């Protein structure tokens, strides 16, 4: 409640700043849509459309920072896994709106986007389509969530207080999915339609 009180004093700009901070972190942060829903539950004078736009913008800025910082860890990957990630990047670049569709389809759901942008960072992806697709998908999904929040959703403050373990489990699942994603040989999957896994270095210790 103290966090909400501090940032709510600055209205939409305060919400924007909070979401940038939350989306810059790779794990252990609640979903952005849940934070937006909680602000709306505490102050229904907020405009749902503008709140969704502010949320999408804050999330995009924060995730762009996560993308660039994730690229640092590429140096610790084996050449085989780098090649695998490069295969995804080349495939998406070969499609006219490949990055846009991938980002939009992912962002249009309430799935955590940290895995998506960490993946983009590891493949050194650079395309404005990433941010346009993500922003548009998130703006739509946030508006839907905010619109139905008072009917079907529990305010974030209560959920966080009662189900902190659930948030941690979601982050753990995200990390597991990211490792699984990184272990797939994407070059072979894209070119030969065959599934092959690349063993991480720590499996060989």
BELLINKA-V580866 format. One line per field, one symbol per residue. ss: DSSP state (A for helix, B for strand, O for the rest). psi: psi as a letter, one per 20 degrees, with the letter a starting at -180 (. if undefined). Layout:
ss = ???
psi = ???
This chain:
ss = OAAAAAAAOOAAAAAAAAAAAAAAOOOOOOOAAAAAAAAAAAOOOOOAAAAAAAAAAAAAAAAAAAAAAAAAAAAAOOAAAAAAAAAAAAAAAAOOOAAAAAAAAAAOOOOOOAAAAAAAAAOOOOOAAAAAAAAAAAAAAAAAAAAAAAAAOOOAAAAAAAOAAAAAAAAAAAAAAAAAAAABOAAAAAAAOOOOBOOOAAAAO
psi = hhghgghihjchhggggghgggihphrkqqqghhgghgghhhnjippgghhhggghgggggghhhhghhhhhihiiqrhghghghhhgghghhiqglghggggghghirjqpihgghgggghjlpophhghggggggggghgggghhjgigiqpqhggghhhlhhggghggghggghgggghipnhghgghikqpqqppqhiii.
